[in-house]
Amino acid sequence: MIKYELYGILSREIYRVVVITALYLQFHVFAKCLFYEHVRRKENTFMDQYSYKFETRRIDVEHTRDLLSEMPDFCVEFINDKLGTETYTPKTCLEYTRNLKSFLEYIVSPGQIYAGTNPREITLEMMEKLTYRTVSDYMSYLTSYQAESGKRYTNGAAAKARKLAAIRSMYNFYIKRHKISNNPCIAIDTPRADQKDIVYLRENEKKAFYRSVNFGEGLTKKQKEVSEHQKMRDYMIITLFLATGMRVSELVGIDLDDVNSYTGSIMINRKGRKSFQNIYLDNRMMELISDYVKNYRMDFYPVDSERALFLNREGNRISVRSVEKIIKKYANASLGAGNKITPHKLRSTYGTDLYQETGDIYLVADALGHSNVNTTTKHYANMSETQRKKAADYGSKIALQEEDESK
């Protein structure tokens, strides 16, 4: 009898151990699957971000190479070196290529030193023979000129400075390699534009701007019909600009996986060679984004595998140009034609509000993604004057009030 009872107890214990072991193995397999699924999603998120970034860089590189195919070998060598060593971003290389092409076209134009020469036949030795006067005349020419198409172009100080920087950089590149010894740009002063006042939305202008978005104030009948379908998307785009100060290129690059509801942040790809950076939002903003994704984004019928947060009418990632048109539409409706409001001015609005609220230029620089605080200081220096005037007014008010009380 005792023997059978022992067998029963032993059997129950063995059964319990088997069950517990089976449950543990099932849990272990389940946990492992969850872990690998988390890793897979992380990898896919990174690849999605990388793919978009890679695609934009690839397009810039292709455009650059198309232009280089019509340019001399020394230009090809210079730009390829910058692309290969990643000294400059592909976008900067594209702009440098365009600027060098413009200069080459100028020196072979009628009346110039190499008039009638094919730009591709210009050699480095010929470039070394150019003088200060040639570059100086080119800077003057850029002020206002007519292209072969008949279209007239004008360039301000900032545009001239960018073109001069490309030419100067090319000369320095070959001087360092001891292939030439003359740089005609040395004696040319970099054009400097007068610092303009920051253009931003005041509080009453913000309210008018939002009324145009939410209620269609100032829009034409046709614009209202189109905006009714796109209203929530447009509202979220404008609100993100004013709440974060991100660049328009950063906004269009946002994917669904970049929005992290747990940390309350959006990961964006900063301008140039900067890495990804998290921008933090408050709970209300995260709820608005979540509501948009759940209830409105699908209205644009996203094409297969499209992960962009903001879409166009075809269901593809919205473009920078489309966002600029959206902002201009509501700006014209709320502030009238001739206003200077662009996506960048909404970014300036955020920077101005943040600086007026905190007075911390380093915080503003970090929030705007400026790698150098001097860039921020240059743009927001006039805000310090505004703060000082307010302080003076406040001090005078207090002083005069105390004087009146003493009488």
DOZA-610272 format. One record per residue (C-alpha): residue in three letters; x negated, y negated, z negated. Coordinates in steps of 0.001 Angstrom, whole numbers, plus 524288, in hexadecimal, padded with zeros to 5 digits. Example, Ala and Ser with C-alpha at 12.3 -4.5 7.8 and 13.67 -1.06 7.14 Angstrom:
2
ALA7CFF4811947E188
SER7CA9A804247E41C
This chain:
407
MET800008000080000
ILE7F53B7F6AB7FC1B
LYS7EDEF7FA9F80845
TYR7F9497F69E810FE
GLU7FACD7E9AA809CF
LEU7EC617E6B580C0E
TYR7EDF67E9D881A7A
GLY7F9A97E09D81B00
ILE7F2517D5888145A
LEU7E6777D7AD81D09
SER7EEEF7D7C682946
ARG7F5977CB188255E
GLU7E8647C49B822C9
ILE7E2F77C93F82FD0
TYR7EF407C441836A8
ARG7EDE57B71682FD2
VAL7DF957B5F9833D8
VAL7E2F57B987841E7
VAL7EDEC7AF7184256
ILE7E5887A4BC83C4F
THR7DA557A7EB845A6
ALA7E3907A79385157
LEU7E93379A7F84D0E
TYR7DB8A794FE84B13
LEU7D73C7996D8588E
GLN7E387793B685EB7
PHE7E150786CA857A5
HIS7D2E7786C985B82
VAL7D63E78921869D2
PHE7E0E077E9F8694D
ALA7D7A6774BC862E8
LYS7CD1B777F286CDD
CYS7D6AF775D487801
LEU7DAB9768C387241
PHE7CC83764B687112
TYR7C9407683B87F15
GLU7D59576190883E5
HIS7D17A7554287C7B
VAL7C3F27560888288
ARG7C9C0758378900A
ARG7D28974C5E88EB8
LYS7C7257441F88A08
GLU7BF127488E895AF
ASN7CA4F745D789F09
THR7CC4273871898FD
PHE7BDE57354C89AC7
MET7BE0673A618A8B6
ASP7CA2F732618ABE7
GLN7C388726308A6CA
TYR7B6DF729B38AD72
SER7BDF472C988BA38
TYR7C45A71F358BA8E
LYS7B7B37186C8B6F9
PHE7B031720B68C0C2
GLU7BA0E71DC08CB6C
THR7B8FB70F018C9AA
ARG7AA2D70FDE8C997
ARG7AA4E718B48D58D
ILE7B27B70EF48DD40
ASP7A920703E98D9CB
VAL79D6D70C1F8DDE7
GLU7A3DB70FA78EAE0
HIS7A6E3701698EDC9
THR798E36FDE28EA7B
ARG793607082C8F3A3
ASP79C6E703EB8FE93
LEU796F36F6238FD82
LEU788EA6FAEC8FC68
SER78A557024590938
GLU78A306F4FC91005
MET77EFB6EF4290815
PRO770006EFEA90873
ASP768576FAC3901F8
PHE763036F2078F728
CYS770F96EF208F2BE
VAL774346FD9D8F2DB
GLU7682E700AA8EA9E
PHE76B416F5E48E0D4
ILE779906F9998DED8
ASN77704708418DEA7
ASP76CDB706318D406
LYS776E16FEFE8CBBC
LEU7811B7097A8CE1C
GLY777A6714948CB7A
THR7722570F208BEDB
GLU77F7C709C48BABA
THR779316FC978B84F
TYR785E16F6C48BD2E
THR793856FC808BDB0
PRO798D8700B68CB0F
LYS7A1CA6F4DF8CAFA
THR796546EBAD8C8A7
CYS78E9F6F2758D36A
LEU79A1B6F07C8DC9B
GLU79A8B6E1F68D97B
TYR78BBF6E0BB8DB22
THR78CB76E7728E853
ARG7975C6DE268ECD4
ASN78F876D2698E846
LEU7831D6D6EB8EF1D
LYS78ADF6D97E8FB7E
SER7903B6CB9C8FADC
PHE782826C6058F9B7
LEU77D6F6CE3390511
GLU788B06C9B890DA1
TYR785666BBAA90A31
ILE776F26BC5E90DE6
VAL77A2C6C25991B44
SER785076B89891E40
PRO7832B6ADC892893
GLY7798D6A35992459
GLN773096ABC1919F3
ILE765466B1549198A
TYR768DD6BEB491F12
ALA7743D6BA7F9279E
GLY778F06C525930E5
THR771CE6D01D929DB
ASN7795D6DC649266B
PRO77A476DCA49176F
ARG775B36EAD391781
GLU768FF6E69B91E03
ILE7654F6DD2A91320
THR759286E24990C29
LEU753B46DFF38FEA6
GLU748736D85D904B0
MET7523F6CF5590B3E
MET759366CD618FE3B
GLU74C606C9A78F7C8
LYS74AB06BE9490190
LEU7573B6B7F78FD20
THR755676AB558F58B
TYR75BEE6A45B8EA68
ARG762B469BC88F479
THR769716A76B8FAEC
VAL76F4B6AC418EE1B
SER772D469E658E9EA
ASP779D669C048F6E2
TYR780F56A8F48F52E
MET785DB6A4B98E7CA
SER78AD86981A8EDD9
TYR790F369FB08F91A
LEU798856A8518EFA0
THR79FCB69C938EA39
SER7A8B369CD68F611
TYR7A7006A442902C4
GLN7AED16AA1C90DDF
ALA7AD436B88191115
GLU7AD2E6BE2A91EE2
SER7BB726C1DA91CF1
GLY7BE9A6B37691B8E
LYS7C2166B4A590D43
ARG7BC2B6AA7390435
TYR7B5D86AE9B8F774
THR7B1B36A6CE8EB8B
ASN7A9176AA9F8E018
GLY7A8136A48D8D2AF
ALA79C3E6A4768C9D0
ALA79F1C6B1F18C437
ALA7A02C6B84E8D1A5
LYS793A66B1AB8D635
ALA78C9B6B6438C9EE
ARG790876C46F8CCA4
LYS78BAA6C3B18DAAA
LEU77EDA6BD6D8D687
ALA77D006C7F68CC1A
ALA77DE86D2AA8D66D
ILE773BA6CC378DF3A
ARG76AA46C9268D3D7
SER76BA56D7008CEA2
MET768396DCBB8DBDE
TYR75C0B6D4458DD0F
ASN757B56D7798CF22
PHE7598F6E5F08D1F4
TYR74F776E5B08DCDE
ILE746466DC458D60B
LYS745426E5D88CA95
ARG741C96F0808D466
HIS7375A6E7C48DA8F
LYS73DCB6E83E8E7E6
ILE73F996D97B8E8BF
SER73A536CDEC8E120
ASN743CC6C2E28E454
ASN7510A6C0C38DDF6
PRO7578F6B4A68E3C3
CYS762136B5388D944
ILE758D16B1A18CE2C
ALA75A906A3058CFF1
ILE769666A4048D176
ASP770F56A0838C531
THR77C4F6A97C8C239
PRO789186A22A8C4BB
ARG7905869FE68B813
ALA79EE469E088B780
ASP7A4ED694838ADF0
GLN7AAFB69BAF8A284
LYS7B99D69B4F8A49E
ASP7C3D169B3489A00
ILE7C9806A88789704
VAL7D6A56AAB689D89
TYR7DFD16B2328949A
LEU7EE216B34E89108
ARG7F35C6AAE988611
GLU7FDF36B05587D31
ASN809406AA21884B5
GLU8035B6AF028917F
LYS8025B6BCD188C1C
LYS810B86BC888889A
ALA8145A6B79C89631
PHE80BA26C22189C1F
TYR812796CCDD89485
ARG81FF86C767897D8
SER81C9B6C8F58A62E
VAL818C86D7198A3D5
ASN824106DAE189AED
PHE82F366D2E28A093
GLY82A726CF1F8AE22
GLU82A656C0828AB77
GLY825096B90A8B728
LEU824AD6C4FC8C00D
THR82BAA6C5658CD29
LYS837016CEBF8CF16
LYS82E5A6D82F8D6A0
GLN823A76D7738CC61
LYS82D976DA5D8C1B4
GLU832416E6848C8E1
VAL8245E6EBA18CA37
SER820726E7B48BC67
GLU82C106EE778B62D
HIS8263F6FB9B8B9D1
GLN818756F7B28B5FE
LYS81B786EF1E8AA49
MET816986F81789F7B
ARG809FB6FB1B8A6AA
ASP807776ECA58A922
TYR80AB06E97E89AFD
MET800CD6F3948962F
ILE7F62E6EEA689F6F
ILE7F7D26E09189AFF
THR7F8C36E45A88CB0
LEU7EC496EC7888D63
PHE7E5096E0F58935C
LEU7E9A56D7CC888A1
ALA7E7A06E1CA87DBE
THR7DA1A6E6B78817D
GLY7D39B6DD3788B08
MET7CF556E881893B2
ARG7CB0B6E6178A1B6
VAL7D4406E9508ACDF
SER7CAD16F3C78B1DA
GLU7CAF16F9F58A453
LEU7D9C26F9C88A3C2
VAL7DBF97007E8B0D9
GLY7D22170AF28ACDB
ILE7D9DF70F5C8A0EA
ASP7DEAB71D708A177
LEU7E917723F18991C
ASP7DEAE72BA7891D9
ASP7D7C471F0B88E2D
VAL7E31E71B688853A
ASN7E0E172162877C5
SER7ECD07204D86F09
TYR7E574726358636E
THR7DAEB71BC7862F2
GLY7E3AC7111886887
SER7DA1A70E0387352
ILE7D7FF70DB088200
MET7CB07711D4887CF
ILE7C6B27092B89310
ASN7BB1C7093789C2C
ARG7B4136FC68899DC
LYS7AEE86F4358A510
GLY7A1CC6F7808AB3E
ARG799817021A8A4F1
LYS7A0437013C897C3
SER7A58870DFE89271
PHE7B363710FA88E48
GLN7B877708F9882F2
ASN7C45570A4187A3D
ILE7CD776FEA087927
TYR7D61C6FF6A86D2F
LEU7E4766FB8E86CE5
ASP7EE726FA1286222
ASN7F9B27039486002
ARG8038E6FB3E86759
MET7FB146FADA87392
MET7F8E2709858730E
GLU8078E70BA3871E6
LEU809E3702F787DC6
ILE7FFF870AA4885C6
SER805CE7178888157
ASP8137C712E4884F2
TYR80EAD70E5C8924F
VAL8082671B7289527
LYS813EE7237A890CD
ASN81EDC71B6C896B3
TYR819C9712CC8A1AB
ARG80D4B717DF8A7D5
MET81450723158AEA3
ASP81CD57191E8B5B9
PHE8112A7171D8BEC6
TYR810E77259E8C26C
PRO802687281D8C04A
VAL7FC0B7306B8CAC1
ASP7F62B73D888C71B
SER7EAF873CC88BD46
GLU7EBE272DE98BC3E
ARG7E82772AAC8AE3C
ALA7E7CA71BD98AF0E
LEU7EF7D7149F8A49B
PHE7F46C70A618AE2A
LEU7F97670E3D8BB97
ASN7FD9F707598C80A
ARG80A1D709DE8CFA9
GLU803BB715468D6C8
GLY800A371C278C9FE
ASN7F1FD719C28CAE6
ARG7E8EF7123C8C1DD
ILE7EC11703CF8C27B
SER7E1846FB668C8BE
VAL7DABD6EF3A8C3B9
ARG7E0DB6E7618CEBF
SER7EE896EC0B8CB25
VAL7ECA16E8088BCF3
GLU7E7DD6DAA18C15C
LYS7F4326D90D8C999
ILE7FCD16DD018BE21
ILE7F6A66D2D78B53F
LYS7F7776C8558BFAA
LYS805E16CB488C218
TYR809C56C9328B3EA
ALA800726BDB88B253
ASN806926B69A8BDD7
ALA8142D6B9A58B8C6
SER811906B4C18AAF9
LEU807656AA158ACD2
GLY809C56A5AF8BACA
ALA8019F6A6BC8C720
GLY7F3AE6A1D78C652
ASN7F0F46A78C8B8DE
LYS7E3BC6AE018B692
ILE7E86E6B9EA8AF10
THR7E20B6C6C38B318
PRO7DF156D3738ABD1
HIS7D22C6CD508A7BD
LYS7D9626C1918A216
LEU7E1A16CAD9899DA
ARG7D4C06D08589512
SER7D0746C2A0891E3
THR7DD316C0A888A8B
TYR7D9FD6CC3C881D5
GLY7CC126C78087FB2
THR7D0BF6B9C287C7C
ASP7DB286BE79872F6
LEU7D1866C78E86C38
TYR7C7326BCF986AF3
GLN7D0E16B2E9865DB
GLU7D5D36BCCA85C02
THR7C8AC6C1CD8572B
GLY7BE346B81D85B7D
ASP7B54E6C40B85CED
ILE7AE576C34986A1A
TYR7A7E66D091867F7
LEU7B51A6D70F865D9
VAL7BA3E6D0B187256
ALA7AE316D543879E2
ASP7B01F6E34787550
ALA7BEC16E32A877F9
LEU7BCBB6DDEB885C6
GLY7B1CD6E77E888AA
HIS7A73C6DD3688ABE
SER799C56E365889C6
ASN793D26D61F886AC
VAL79A186CD1287CBB
ASN794896C17688440
THR79E706C46088EEF
THR7A95E6C30D88502
THR7A37D6B6ED87EED
LYS7A2716B07188C3A
HIS7B0CC6B2BB88F31
TYR7B64E6AF93881D0
ALA7AD416A49887D96
ASN7B7B669A7C88068
MET7C0996A179876CB
SER7B6FA69DAA86C1F
GLU7B93568F8486FDA
THR7C7D3691BB86E71
GLN7C5CA697A486102
ARG7BD5468C2085CEC
LYS7C7946826E86179
LYS7D1D2689B3859A5
ALA7C8ED6894284DD6
ALA7C6F567AA484FC6
ASP7D5976785B850D8
TYR7D7F16808A844C2
GLY7CD486796C83D2A
SER7D2A066C1884113
LYS7E05C6702683D62
ILE7DC1A6749C82FDD
ALA7D399668A482DAA
LEU7DE4965F17831B6
GLN7E86766678829A8
GLU7DFC96655981D87
GLU7DD9A656E482074
ASP7EC396548F8213D
GLU7EE7065BCE81485
SER7E41D6538980DC6
LYS7EB13646EF8112E
